[in-house]
Structure formats: C-alpha cells, structure tokens
Amino acid sequence: MSEIDGLPYEGLKVLDISQGVAGPHCGMLLARHGASVVKLEPPAGDWGRRIGTTHGDNCAYGLAFNRGKRSLALDLKNPAGKKIALALANAADVVIENNRPGVTARLGLDYDTVRKQNPGVIYLSITGFGQNGPNANLPATDSVMQAFSGLMSINPDAAGLPQRINLLAIDVVTGLYGFQAVAPALYRRAMKGGGRHIKTSLMEAIGAFQSAKMIEFELEKGEAAPLGVPVAMFAAKDGYININARRDGHFVSLCEIVGLPDLADDPKYFTAVARIGNGDELMLLLRPAVSRMTLAELSKALTAADVLHALVQDFGDYFQSEHVRAVEAVRWIEQSGVGCIPMPLIPGIRPPREGDAMVHAPHLGEHSREILLELGHSDRQIDGLAANGAIVLFEKS
C-alpha cells in the first residue's frame, strides 16, 4: 500500500503555479490529502524559497508550504515552456495561481483560456486586494495587509505603537480559506458537474478572520472593552506567564495565591464588570505580587485552583514539552539538503512518517524530468528543452 492509499484526494491532479505562501499553502493541503500536485515555478525558483534565511535552495516557509509536491522548473515566457504548462493546466482538476490581476492572462494560463479545453477545472485565483477596485494592482504582502486591514491596530505595544505579528499570518490564513473554498467546489463538481473560478484575496481572508473584532469595533465605536480583567501577561521572578482569571471564582483564587485575598472582597473588583472598569488600578496591585513568585510556584498553585494560565515558551520549549512529546504533536522529518526539521501535525491529516513523500519539500526542478516523461516527452526531448532554457533540471550535488 502506498502512502496515499485511502486519502480523499487520491488521483486528483493539481497544478500549483502560485508563489510565496498563500497559494502554496492551499496546494500543500491538497497534497497532504492525497492529491498529485505539480508545483510549476520559474527557473529562478518560487520567491517563497527565499523568505528569510535560506538553507540550500529553500527556506523555512518553502519547506513548510510545499511539502508533498513535485517541482517542475519552467520558463513560461518560452513558447515550449508555455505549451507544457498549458498541457498540465488542461489536464488538471485544480489550478492555483496568485499573480496580480491580468498577469496570468498574459501568460496564457488564465481561467478563460484553461476552461476552453478543461471546462470542469476548479481554478483558484488569489490576489492581494482582489480582482478589481482602486487597489487591485497595488502590491500587497502580508505586512502591507496587516497594516491595511486593522490587524496592527489591535496589537499595540506598551507605548501604543501598532505592531506587526512576527509571522506571515495573513498568507497562512488565506491559504486555509483557499483550501476551504476548493474543497466544496470539488464536491459540487462531483455531484452536479461543472468547474468554477474561485477568486479571493489576502484582504478578504484577513477580513473574514477578524470579523468578530470588526463587529466589536463598530458596536463599541472603536473603544472595545477588554474580554476581562485580569487577562494578561505577567512577569514572574524567573520568566513570563499568561494568566486568565476574569471569572469571579478564578479571580478569588488568584488573589489568594499571590497573597492579596482582600482584593476579592473589594467592591471595586468584586464583579467581572467592576474589574473591567477598574482594570488599570487592579493590574498595578497584581503585577508586583505576581513578580515575587517563581513560575513553578505560580503554575503549581494556579493548576491546583484550575485557573487558566500558561508559561510563555519559545518553540524549543514547545518541542520539549512533556505533553507535546507524549501526543507526538511534532514529528521530526529528515529533509534532504537541510537535515532534521520539526513537522507539526496538521489537524485532521494523518501524521507524517520518516520517508513519507508527502512531507518532502522538493528541490527546484527536482521532478522536471519525471513530469515531462509522464507527458510523453523522451529523455532526448527533455534534454533539448533544458538546453534552450524552457525548463530547469535538478542536478544532485
């Protein structure tokens, strides 16, 4: 039995011509569910291979979001390369692209072109701001959209300066929403027939993700009250701890633990509403009391009292967590050219195993020859395509 036997998308053909994170994330999820995903990237490689520090021909984001795919490095401006790409698109069940509006049409791989020969194709287009509107052709990265969408405004530092979340959160979320849109489109095609052009954007995805906060902003005229007090980060004697003691019973327990039992009977803090109204004053009393205790003391007492809390860990702490290790929430996979890397589990997907092709991130052009042989090209023809620059072949060092 192969590693994809029994997976829901076994036999599904996907052409992923997207770059970066959002589109590739969607393609990776399809691959992890059993689809055969060809990652078509330019001769220089998907720019998502070069986000931050590179390791060989890849980086952390490239490794995370291109697992399970086969890489075909191809020049879409070369007539022979364009012909190959169109053949793959015409045979695909799903096509994923994330160029600015009009770019994919100029390359001859847009939905209207592909559906002429492939009317049942599910075609996902991801842009920054959408297909139309005054900002449609503006460049939009994750950081741009964190600022534009209001996400930074709800994440200020102590001085009130809006902060960027140090993660390509919007790209990752957009990939999830893209996958969520492709899945029902495939179901509809299976039940009723017909393809579909799905158009989404970074802006739409982060808007949907923040919908509760946006509603809250409107209802509360931009002055949203905290969810509760105390719900905050505290500095203990030897590190940081997050404590959520907004419920009345939890607040009483916290006051007893930190040696301030009288606070629980003070009318200013007796109810959840009162604590929110007097939150600044209350936190000034709680913070020094917490700082006199160690993390171990706090965690033991808070756990015994069933008060919500967590020590602030880095990823190394997470990897070594007794619980994470017990449930194997992170598997360690050998990636060629890089070494052993952590592979957190994806909810609902079978855990990865060492040597599993679905968790290998391909090198640039690693499968160019293999894919073209499947399309009916001979080795001699493939070598000729490489010689004229239409494709790039991966050469093992």
C-alpha positions as CSV (number, residue, x, y, z in Angstrom):
1,M,0.0,0.0,0.0
2,S,1.4,3.4,-1.0
3,E,1.4,6.4,1.4
4,I,-1.6,8.0,-0.4
5,D,-3.9,5.0,-0.5
6,G,-7.2,5.8,1.1
7,L,-6.7,9.5,1.2
8,P,-9.7,11.5,-0.1
9,Y,-7.9,13.3,-2.9
10,E,-6.0,10.3,-4.3
11,G,-6.0,10.6,-8.1
12,L,-6.7,14.4,-8.1
13,K,-4.4,16.4,-10.3
14,V,-3.4,19.9,-9.1
15,L,-1.3,22.4,-11.0
16,D,0.1,24.9,-8.5
17,I,1.6,27.9,-10.3
18,S,1.4,30.2,-7.2
19,Q,4.4,31.5,-5.3
20,G,5.1,32.7,-1.8
21,V,2.9,31.3,1.0
22,A,-0.9,31.7,0.5
23,G,-1.4,29.7,-2.7
24,P,1.4,27.2,-1.9
25,H,-0.3,26.6,1.5
26,C,-3.5,25.6,-0.3
27,G,-1.6,23.4,-2.7
28,M,0.2,21.7,0.2
29,L,-3.0,20.9,2.0
30,L,-4.4,19.3,-1.2
31,A,-1.2,17.3,-1.5
32,R,-1.3,16.1,2.1
33,H,-4.9,14.9,1.4
34,G,-3.5,12.7,-1.4
35,A,-3.6,14.9,-4.5
36,S,-0.8,14.8,-7.1
37,V,0.4,18.4,-7.0
38,V,2.8,19.7,-9.6
39,K,4.5,22.9,-8.4
40,L,5.3,24.9,-11.5
41,E,7.9,27.5,-10.7
42,P,10.2,29.8,-12.7
43,P,13.8,28.9,-13.5
44,A,15.0,31.0,-10.6
45,G,12.5,29.3,-8.3
46,D,9.4,30.4,-6.4
47,W,10.4,33.6,-4.4
48,G,8.9,31.8,-1.4
49,R,12.1,29.7,-1.3
50,R,13.9,32.8,-0.2
51,I,11.9,34.3,2.7
52,G,14.4,35.0,5.5
53,T,17.4,32.7,5.8
54,T,17.9,30.2,3.1
55,H,19.1,26.6,3.5
56,G,20.3,25.3,0.2
57,D,17.6,26.1,-2.3
58,N,14.9,26.6,0.3
59,C,13.8,28.3,3.5
60,A,11.6,27.6,6.4
61,Y,8.4,28.9,4.7
62,G,9.2,27.0,1.5
63,L,9.8,23.8,3.4
64,A,6.5,24.2,5.3
65,F,4.2,25.0,2.5
66,N,5.5,22.9,-0.4
67,R,5.5,19.5,1.2
68,G,4.3,16.7,-0.9
69,K,4.6,18.4,-4.2
70,R,6.7,17.7,-7.3
71,S,8.7,20.7,-8.7
72,L,8.8,21.5,-12.4
73,A,11.0,24.5,-13.1
74,L,9.8,26.1,-16.3
75,D,10.0,29.4,-18.2
76,L,6.5,30.5,-19.0
77,K,7.9,33.1,-21.4
78,N,9.5,30.4,-23.5
79,P,7.0,29.1,-26.1
80,A,7.9,25.5,-25.4
81,G,7.6,26.1,-21.7
82,K,4.3,27.8,-22.1
83,K,3.0,24.8,-24.2
84,I,4.0,22.4,-21.4
85,A,2.3,24.5,-18.7
86,L,-0.9,24.7,-20.7
87,A,-1.0,20.9,-21.2
88,L,-0.7,20.5,-17.5
89,A,-3.4,23.0,-16.8
90,N,-5.7,21.4,-19.3
91,A,-5.3,18.0,-17.6
92,A,-5.7,19.4,-14.0
93,D,-8.6,19.1,-11.7
94,V,-7.4,22.2,-9.8
95,V,-5.3,25.1,-10.8
96,I,-3.9,27.6,-8.2
97,E,-2.4,31.0,-9.2
98,N,-1.7,34.1,-7.2
99,N,-0.5,36.7,-9.7
100,R,-1.7,40.3,-9.8
101,P,-4.9,40.7,-12.0
102,G,-4.1,40.2,-15.7
103,V,-0.7,38.7,-15.3
104,T,-1.8,35.1,-15.7
105,A,-3.9,36.0,-18.7
106,R,-0.8,37.5,-20.4
107,L,1.0,34.2,-19.7
108,G,-1.9,32.3,-21.4
109,L,-2.9,30.3,-18.3
110,D,-5.9,32.3,-17.1
111,Y,-9.2,30.6,-16.3
112,D,-10.9,31.6,-19.5
113,T,-8.1,30.0,-21.5
114,V,-7.9,26.9,-19.5
115,R,-11.6,26.2,-19.3
116,K,-11.9,26.1,-23.1
117,Q,-10.2,22.7,-23.0
118,N,-10.9,21.9,-19.4
119,P,-14.4,23.1,-18.5
120,G,-14.5,21.2,-15.3
121,V,-11.4,22.8,-13.8
122,I,-11.6,24.3,-10.3
123,Y,-9.5,27.4,-10.7
124,L,-8.3,29.3,-7.6
125,S,-7.0,32.9,-8.1
126,I,-5.5,34.7,-5.1
127,T,-4.6,38.3,-5.2
128,G,-3.7,41.0,-2.6
129,F,-6.7,43.3,-2.8
130,G,-9.0,41.5,-5.2
131,Q,-9.6,41.4,-9.0
132,N,-10.9,45.0,-9.2
133,G,-11.2,48.2,-7.3
134,P,-8.7,51.1,-6.9
135,N,-6.2,49.0,-5.1
136,A,-6.4,45.9,-7.3
137,N,-3.0,46.4,-9.0
138,L,-1.1,47.5,-5.9
139,P,1.5,45.2,-4.4
140,A,0.2,43.5,-1.3
141,T,2.4,41.5,1.0
142,D,1.5,40.1,4.5
143,S,3.0,43.1,6.2
144,V,1.1,45.6,3.9
145,M,-2.1,43.8,4.6
146,Q,-1.5,43.6,8.4
147,A,-1.4,47.4,8.4
148,F,-4.2,47.9,5.9
149,S,-6.7,45.5,7.5
150,G,-6.5,46.9,11.0
151,L,-4.7,43.9,12.4
152,M,-1.8,46.0,13.6
153,S,-4.1,48.4,15.3
154,I,-5.3,45.8,17.7
155,N,-1.8,44.6,18.5
156,P,-0.1,47.7,20.0
157,D,3.0,47.7,22.2
158,A,3.0,49.2,25.7
159,A,3.5,52.7,24.2
160,G,0.6,52.3,21.8
161,L,2.6,51.7,18.7
162,P,0.8,49.3,16.3
163,Q,2.9,46.1,15.9
164,R,3.2,43.6,13.1
165,I,2.7,40.0,14.2
166,N,6.0,38.3,13.5
167,L,4.6,35.6,11.3
168,L,3.1,35.6,7.8
169,A,-0.3,35.1,9.4
170,I,-2.4,36.6,6.6
171,D,-0.8,34.5,3.9
172,V,-1.2,31.3,6.0
173,V,-4.9,32.2,6.7
174,T,-5.5,32.9,3.1
175,G,-4.2,29.5,2.1
176,L,-6.6,27.9,4.6
177,Y,-9.6,29.8,3.2
178,G,-8.5,28.9,-0.3
179,F,-8.4,25.2,0.6
180,Q,-11.8,25.6,2.3
181,A,-13.2,27.1,-0.9
182,V,-11.7,24.5,-3.3
183,A,-13.0,21.5,-1.2
184,P,-16.7,22.2,-1.6
185,A,-16.2,23.2,-5.2
186,L,-14.8,19.8,-5.9
187,Y,-17.7,18.2,-4.1
188,R,-20.2,20.2,-6.2
189,R,-18.4,19.2,-9.3
190,A,-18.6,15.5,-8.3
191,M,-22.3,15.8,-7.5
192,K,-23.5,18.1,-10.2
193,G,-20.7,18.7,-12.7
194,G,-19.1,21.9,-13.8
195,G,-16.0,23.8,-12.9
196,R,-15.6,27.1,-11.0
197,H,-13.4,30.1,-10.9
198,I,-12.8,31.0,-7.2
199,K,-11.5,34.5,-6.7
200,T,-10.2,35.5,-3.3
201,S,-7.6,37.8,-1.7
202,L,-5.4,38.5,1.3
203,M,-7.8,41.3,2.1
204,E,-10.9,39.2,2.1
205,A,-9.2,36.4,4.1
206,I,-8.0,38.6,6.9
207,G,-11.3,40.5,6.9
208,A,-13.1,37.2,7.5
209,F,-10.6,36.2,10.1
210,Q,-11.2,39.4,12.0
211,S,-14.9,39.5,11.6
212,A,-15.7,39.4,15.4
213,K,-13.2,42.2,16.1
214,M,-14.6,44.3,13.2
215,I,-18.2,43.9,14.5
216,E,-17.0,44.7,18.0
217,F,-15.3,47.9,16.7
218,E,-18.5,49.1,15.1
219,L,-20.8,48.3,18.0
220,E,-18.4,49.8,20.6
221,K,-17.4,52.8,18.4
222,G,-13.8,51.8,18.3
223,E,-13.4,51.6,22.1
224,A,-13.6,47.9,22.6
225,A,-13.6,46.8,26.3
226,P,-11.2,44.0,27.3
227,L,-12.6,40.5,27.4
228,G,-12.0,40.5,31.1
229,V,-9.6,41.5,33.8
230,P,-7.1,40.1,34.7
231,V,-6.4,38.5,31.3
232,A,-2.7,39.5,30.8
233,M,0.9,38.7,30.6
234,F,2.7,38.8,33.9
235,A,6.4,38.9,34.8
236,A,7.2,36.4,37.5
237,K,10.5,36.1,39.3
238,D,12.1,34.0,36.6
239,G,10.1,34.4,33.4
240,Y,6.7,35.3,32.0
241,I,3.3,33.7,32.5
242,N,-0.1,34.4,30.9
243,I,-3.0,34.3,33.4
244,N,-6.7,34.4,32.6
245,A,-8.6,35.0,35.9
246,R,-11.5,37.0,34.6
247,R,-14.1,34.7,36.1
248,D,-15.2,35.5,39.6
249,G,-14.0,32.2,41.2
250,H,-10.7,32.3,39.3
251,F,-10.1,35.9,40.5
252,V,-10.7,34.9,44.1
253,S,-8.2,32.0,43.7
254,L,-5.6,34.3,42.1
255,C,-5.8,36.8,44.9
256,E,-5.3,34.1,47.5
257,I,-2.3,32.6,45.5
258,V,-0.5,35.9,45.2
259,G,-1.2,37.0,48.8
260,L,-3.8,39.6,48.2
261,P,-7.0,37.9,49.5
262,D,-8.7,41.2,50.5
263,L,-8.8,42.3,46.8
264,A,-11.5,39.7,46.1
265,D,-13.9,41.4,48.6
266,D,-13.2,44.9,47.4
267,P,-16.4,46.4,45.7
268,K,-14.1,47.8,43.0
269,Y,-13.1,44.3,41.9
270,F,-15.9,42.1,43.2
271,T,-17.6,41.5,39.9
272,A,-16.3,41.0,36.3
273,V,-17.8,44.3,35.2
274,A,-16.3,46.2,38.1
275,R,-12.8,44.7,37.4
276,I,-13.0,45.8,33.8
277,G,-13.9,49.4,34.9
278,N,-11.1,49.5,37.4
279,G,-8.6,47.3,35.4
280,D,-5.6,49.7,35.4
281,E,-5.7,50.1,39.1
282,L,-6.2,46.4,39.7
283,M,-3.2,45.4,37.5
284,L,-1.0,47.8,39.4
285,L,-1.7,45.8,42.5
286,L,-1.4,42.4,40.9
287,R,1.8,42.7,38.9
288,P,4.2,43.3,41.9
289,A,2.6,40.4,43.8
290,V,3.0,38.0,40.9
291,S,6.6,39.2,40.3
292,R,7.6,37.9,43.8
293,M,6.8,34.3,42.9
294,T,8.6,31.9,40.6
295,L,7.0,30.3,37.5
296,A,7.0,26.9,39.2
297,E,5.2,28.2,42.3
298,L,2.6,30.1,40.2
299,S,2.0,27.2,37.9
300,K,1.6,24.7,40.7
301,A,-0.9,26.8,42.6
302,L,-2.8,28.0,39.6
303,T,-3.1,24.4,38.3
304,A,-4.4,23.2,41.7
305,A,-7.0,26.1,41.6
306,D,-8.0,25.3,38.0
307,V,-7.1,28.9,36.9
308,L,-6.4,29.3,33.2
309,H,-2.7,30.0,32.7
310,A,0.3,29.1,30.6
311,L,4.1,29.7,30.8
312,V,5.4,31.8,27.9
313,Q,7.6,29.3,26.0
314,D,9.7,29.6,22.9
315,F,9.5,26.9,20.2
316,G,12.3,24.9,21.8
317,D,10.3,24.7,25.0
318,Y,7.3,23.6,23.0
319,F,9.2,20.8,21.2
320,Q,10.5,19.5,24.6
321,S,7.1,19.8,26.4
322,E,6.2,16.6,28.1
323,H,2.6,16.9,26.7
324,V,3.7,17.7,23.1
325,R,6.1,14.7,23.2
326,A,3.5,12.4,24.7
327,V,0.9,13.0,22.0
328,E,3.6,13.4,19.2
329,A,2.2,16.8,18.2
330,V,5.5,17.4,16.4
331,R,7.2,14.8,14.3
332,W,10.8,15.1,13.1
333,I,11.5,14.6,9.4
334,E,14.7,14.4,7.5
335,Q,14.7,16.9,4.7
336,S,17.4,16.4,2.0
337,G,19.9,19.3,1.9
338,V,18.7,20.6,5.2
339,G,18.7,18.0,7.9
340,C,16.1,17.0,10.5
341,I,13.3,19.5,10.8
342,P,10.2,19.7,13.0
343,M,6.9,18.9,11.3
344,P,3.9,19.9,13.5
345,L,0.8,17.9,12.8
346,I,-2.0,19.3,10.6
347,P,-5.4,18.8,12.2
348,G,-7.4,16.0,10.5
349,I,-4.4,14.7,8.4
350,R,-2.6,11.5,9.0
351,P,0.7,12.1,10.9
352,P,3.8,12.2,8.7
353,R,6.3,9.4,8.8
354,E,10.0,9.4,8.0
355,G,10.5,8.9,4.3
356,D,6.9,9.8,3.5
357,A,6.9,11.6,0.1
358,M,4.0,13.8,1.2
359,V,6.2,15.7,3.7
360,H,9.2,16.1,1.4
361,A,9.6,19.6,0.1
362,P,11.0,19.4,-3.4
363,H,14.2,21.0,-4.6
364,L,13.9,23.4,-7.6
365,G,13.2,21.3,-10.7
366,E,13.6,18.0,-8.8
367,H,10.8,16.4,-10.8
368,S,11.1,18.2,-14.1
369,R,12.2,15.2,-16.0
370,E,9.8,12.8,-14.3
371,I,6.8,15.1,-15.0
372,L,7.7,15.6,-18.7
373,L,8.3,11.8,-19.2
374,E,4.7,11.4,-17.9
375,L,3.5,13.9,-20.5
376,G,5.1,11.8,-23.2
377,H,8.4,13.5,-23.8
378,S,11.5,11.5,-24.4
379,D,14.7,12.0,-22.5
380,R,16.3,13.4,-25.6
381,Q,13.4,15.9,-26.0
382,I,13.7,16.9,-22.3
383,D,17.4,17.5,-22.6
384,G,16.7,19.7,-25.6
385,L,14.1,21.7,-23.6
386,A,16.7,22.2,-20.9
387,A,19.3,23.3,-23.4
388,N,17.0,26.0,-24.8
389,G,16.0,27.3,-21.4
390,A,12.4,26.1,-21.4
391,I,13.0,24.0,-18.3
392,V,15.5,23.5,-15.5
393,L,16.6,20.1,-14.4
394,F,17.7,19.4,-10.8
395,E,21.2,18.1,-10.6
396,K,22.0,16.3,-7.3
397,S,25.3,17.5,-5.8
